[in-house]
Amino acid sequence: MKMYFRTDYYADVGIDEVVRLQRGITYEVVSETEFFYFIVTDNESFRKMLNIVMIPKEDLEDDVYVVTGKSEKLEEGGGAI
């Protein structure tokens, strides 16, 4: 699954440390739980172990499109897949 952000999203990754997920960039979702998505940030300047950011699903309601399946069709929705 991939995510495309309609607006810049700033994810907290530590004390006084954030990573910006840029508008217009597609990110790979490597895993998800009931409450979080785990997104690879390889195309960002953020360099941490595995380049993975954990984002709460409730934060994404109006900020992303979720891309599913092989069709690459963009579907609106924050956490609804």
PyMOL commands that place a pseudoatom at each C-alpha (Angstrom):
pseudoatom trace, name=CA, resn=MET, resi=1, chain=A, elem=C, hetatm=0, pos=[0.000, 0.000, 0.000]
pseudoatom trace, name=CA, resn=LYS, resi=2, chain=A, elem=C, hetatm=0, pos=[1.124, 3.562, -0.641]
pseudoatom trace, name=CA, resn=MET, resi=3, chain=A, elem=C, hetatm=0, pos=[0.125, 6.957, 0.715]
pseudoatom trace, name=CA, resn=TYR, resi=4, chain=A, elem=C, hetatm=0, pos=[-0.008, 10.257, -1.093]
pseudoatom trace, name=CA, resn=PHE, resi=5, chain=A, elem=C, hetatm=0, pos=[-0.206, 13.410, 1.040]
pseudoatom trace, name=CA, resn=ARG, resi=6, chain=A, elem=C, hetatm=0, pos=[-2.372, 16.349, -0.059]
pseudoatom trace, name=CA, resn=THR, resi=7, chain=A, elem=C, hetatm=0, pos=[-0.659, 18.638, 2.464]
pseudoatom trace, name=CA, resn=ASP, resi=8, chain=A, elem=C, hetatm=0, pos=[2.695, 18.557, 4.240]
pseudoatom trace, name=CA, resn=TYR, resi=9, chain=A, elem=C, hetatm=0, pos=[2.462, 16.372, 7.342]
pseudoatom trace, name=CA, resn=TYR, resi=10, chain=A, elem=C, hetatm=0, pos=[4.853, 16.710, 10.264]
pseudoatom trace, name=CA, resn=ALA, resi=11, chain=A, elem=C, hetatm=0, pos=[5.386, 13.502, 12.244]
pseudoatom trace, name=CA, resn=ASP, resi=12, chain=A, elem=C, hetatm=0, pos=[6.894, 13.585, 15.728]
pseudoatom trace, name=CA, resn=VAL, resi=13, chain=A, elem=C, hetatm=0, pos=[9.778, 11.107, 15.849]
pseudoatom trace, name=CA, resn=GLY, resi=14, chain=A, elem=C, hetatm=0, pos=[11.447, 12.115, 19.081]
pseudoatom trace, name=CA, resn=ILE, resi=15, chain=A, elem=C, hetatm=0, pos=[11.880, 14.860, 21.612]
pseudoatom trace, name=CA, resn=ASP, resi=16, chain=A, elem=C, hetatm=0, pos=[12.077, 18.112, 19.604]
pseudoatom trace, name=CA, resn=GLU, resi=17, chain=A, elem=C, hetatm=0, pos=[12.478, 16.121, 16.382]
pseudoatom trace, name=CA, resn=VAL, resi=18, chain=A, elem=C, hetatm=0, pos=[10.015, 15.915, 13.490]
pseudoatom trace, name=CA, resn=VAL, resi=19, chain=A, elem=C, hetatm=0, pos=[10.068, 14.644, 9.940]
pseudoatom trace, name=CA, resn=ARG, resi=20, chain=A, elem=C, hetatm=0, pos=[8.129, 16.309, 7.144]
pseudoatom trace, name=CA, resn=LEU, resi=21, chain=A, elem=C, hetatm=0, pos=[6.215, 14.080, 4.777]
pseudoatom trace, name=CA, resn=GLN, resi=22, chain=A, elem=C, hetatm=0, pos=[5.894, 16.248, 1.700]
pseudoatom trace, name=CA, resn=ARG, resi=23, chain=A, elem=C, hetatm=0, pos=[2.795, 17.092, -0.242]
pseudoatom trace, name=CA, resn=GLY, resi=24, chain=A, elem=C, hetatm=0, pos=[2.738, 15.384, -3.614]
pseudoatom trace, name=CA, resn=ILE, resi=25, chain=A, elem=C, hetatm=0, pos=[5.135, 12.581, -2.656]
pseudoatom trace, name=CA, resn=THR, resi=26, chain=A, elem=C, hetatm=0, pos=[4.028, 8.941, -2.538]
pseudoatom trace, name=CA, resn=TYR, resi=27, chain=A, elem=C, hetatm=0, pos=[5.268, 6.923, 0.437]
pseudoatom trace, name=CA, resn=GLU, resi=28, chain=A, elem=C, hetatm=0, pos=[5.347, 3.151, 0.909]
pseudoatom trace, name=CA, resn=VAL, resi=29, chain=A, elem=C, hetatm=0, pos=[3.329, 1.827, 3.855]
pseudoatom trace, name=CA, resn=VAL, resi=30, chain=A, elem=C, hetatm=0, pos=[5.257, -1.172, 5.175]
pseudoatom trace, name=CA, resn=SER, resi=31, chain=A, elem=C, hetatm=0, pos=[2.854, -2.132, 7.949]
pseudoatom trace, name=CA, resn=GLU, resi=32, chain=A, elem=C, hetatm=0, pos=[-0.216, -1.050, 9.829]
pseudoatom trace, name=CA, resn=THR, resi=33, chain=A, elem=C, hetatm=0, pos=[-1.880, -1.793, 13.127]
pseudoatom trace, name=CA, resn=GLU, resi=34, chain=A, elem=C, hetatm=0, pos=[-5.286, -0.867, 14.454]
pseudoatom trace, name=CA, resn=PHE, resi=35, chain=A, elem=C, hetatm=0, pos=[-4.065, 2.624, 15.351]
pseudoatom trace, name=CA, resn=PHE, resi=36, chain=A, elem=C, hetatm=0, pos=[-0.884, 3.311, 13.307]
pseudoatom trace, name=CA, resn=TYR, resi=37, chain=A, elem=C, hetatm=0, pos=[0.649, 3.257, 9.835]
pseudoatom trace, name=CA, resn=PHE, resi=38, chain=A, elem=C, hetatm=0, pos=[4.386, 2.614, 9.426]
pseudoatom trace, name=CA, resn=ILE, resi=39, chain=A, elem=C, hetatm=0, pos=[5.706, 4.599, 6.466]
pseudoatom trace, name=CA, resn=VAL, resi=40, chain=A, elem=C, hetatm=0, pos=[9.116, 4.403, 4.759]
pseudoatom trace, name=CA, resn=THR, resi=41, chain=A, elem=C, hetatm=0, pos=[10.759, 7.812, 4.363]
pseudoatom trace, name=CA, resn=ASP, resi=42, chain=A, elem=C, hetatm=0, pos=[13.643, 6.877, 2.031]
pseudoatom trace, name=CA, resn=ASN, resi=43, chain=A, elem=C, hetatm=0, pos=[13.001, 9.872, -0.190]
pseudoatom trace, name=CA, resn=GLU, resi=44, chain=A, elem=C, hetatm=0, pos=[13.337, 12.279, 2.744]
pseudoatom trace, name=CA, resn=SER, resi=45, chain=A, elem=C, hetatm=0, pos=[16.401, 13.866, 4.292]
pseudoatom trace, name=CA, resn=PHE, resi=46, chain=A, elem=C, hetatm=0, pos=[15.378, 12.201, 7.577]
pseudoatom trace, name=CA, resn=ARG, resi=47, chain=A, elem=C, hetatm=0, pos=[17.920, 9.449, 8.280]
pseudoatom trace, name=CA, resn=LYS, resi=48, chain=A, elem=C, hetatm=0, pos=[17.183, 7.086, 11.119]
pseudoatom trace, name=CA, resn=MET, resi=49, chain=A, elem=C, hetatm=0, pos=[17.348, 3.351, 11.491]
pseudoatom trace, name=CA, resn=LEU, resi=50, chain=A, elem=C, hetatm=0, pos=[15.240, 1.826, 8.701]
pseudoatom trace, name=CA, resn=ASN, resi=51, chain=A, elem=C, hetatm=0, pos=[13.866, 5.267, 7.732]
pseudoatom trace, name=CA, resn=ILE, resi=52, chain=A, elem=C, hetatm=0, pos=[10.425, 4.349, 9.077]
pseudoatom trace, name=CA, resn=VAL, resi=53, chain=A, elem=C, hetatm=0, pos=[7.952, 6.750, 10.691]
pseudoatom trace, name=CA, resn=MET, resi=54, chain=A, elem=C, hetatm=0, pos=[4.962, 5.698, 12.805]
pseudoatom trace, name=CA, resn=ILE, resi=55, chain=A, elem=C, hetatm=0, pos=[1.864, 7.833, 12.145]
pseudoatom trace, name=CA, resn=PRO, resi=56, chain=A, elem=C, hetatm=0, pos=[-1.405, 7.625, 14.115]
pseudoatom trace, name=CA, resn=LYS, resi=57, chain=A, elem=C, hetatm=0, pos=[-4.339, 6.836, 11.817]
pseudoatom trace, name=CA, resn=GLU, resi=58, chain=A, elem=C, hetatm=0, pos=[-6.547, 9.412, 13.556]
pseudoatom trace, name=CA, resn=ASP, resi=59, chain=A, elem=C, hetatm=0, pos=[-4.157, 12.183, 12.421]
pseudoatom trace, name=CA, resn=LEU, resi=60, chain=A, elem=C, hetatm=0, pos=[-4.632, 11.342, 8.755]
pseudoatom trace, name=CA, resn=GLU, resi=61, chain=A, elem=C, hetatm=0, pos=[-8.360, 11.792, 8.278]
pseudoatom trace, name=CA, resn=ASP, resi=62, chain=A, elem=C, hetatm=0, pos=[-8.177, 14.678, 5.804]
pseudoatom trace, name=CA, resn=ASP, resi=63, chain=A, elem=C, hetatm=0, pos=[-4.482, 14.754, 4.953]
pseudoatom trace, name=CA, resn=VAL, resi=64, chain=A, elem=C, hetatm=0, pos=[-3.884, 11.734, 2.708]
pseudoatom trace, name=CA, resn=TYR, resi=65, chain=A, elem=C, hetatm=0, pos=[-5.084, 9.628, -0.119]
pseudoatom trace, name=CA, resn=VAL, resi=66, chain=A, elem=C, hetatm=0, pos=[-4.586, 5.900, 0.300]
pseudoatom trace, name=CA, resn=VAL, resi=67, chain=A, elem=C, hetatm=0, pos=[-3.457, 3.902, -2.710]
pseudoatom trace, name=CA, resn=THR, resi=68, chain=A, elem=C, hetatm=0, pos=[-4.322, 0.224, -2.611]
pseudoatom trace, name=CA, resn=GLY, resi=69, chain=A, elem=C, hetatm=0, pos=[-3.998, -2.766, -4.900]
pseudoatom trace, name=CA, resn=LYS, resi=70, chain=A, elem=C, hetatm=0, pos=[-2.328, -2.913, -8.301]
pseudoatom trace, name=CA, resn=SER, resi=71, chain=A, elem=C, hetatm=0, pos=[-4.518, -0.342, -10.034]
pseudoatom trace, name=CA, resn=GLU, resi=72, chain=A, elem=C, hetatm=0, pos=[-2.720, 2.626, -8.406]
pseudoatom trace, name=CA, resn=LYS, resi=73, chain=A, elem=C, hetatm=0, pos=[-6.123, 4.332, -8.171]
pseudoatom trace, name=CA, resn=LEU, resi=74, chain=A, elem=C, hetatm=0, pos=[-6.138, 7.107, -5.582]
pseudoatom trace, name=CA, resn=GLU, resi=75, chain=A, elem=C, hetatm=0, pos=[-8.934, 6.721, -3.074]
pseudoatom trace, name=CA, resn=GLU, resi=76, chain=A, elem=C, hetatm=0, pos=[-9.834, 9.474, -0.620]
pseudoatom trace, name=CA, resn=GLY, resi=77, chain=A, elem=C, hetatm=0, pos=[-9.818, 8.575, 3.042]
pseudoatom trace, name=CA, resn=GLY, resi=78, chain=A, elem=C, hetatm=0, pos=[-7.637, 8.932, 6.082]
pseudoatom trace, name=CA, resn=GLY, resi=79, chain=A, elem=C, hetatm=0, pos=[-7.727, 5.506, 7.600]
pseudoatom trace, name=CA, resn=ALA, resi=80, chain=A, elem=C, hetatm=0, pos=[-10.421, 3.814, 5.561]
pseudoatom trace, name=CA, resn=ILE, resi=81, chain=A, elem=C, hetatm=0, pos=[-9.013, 1.204, 3.246]
for i in range(1, 81): cmd.bond("trace and resi %d" % i, "trace and resi %d" % (i + 1))
show_as sticks, trace
zoom trace
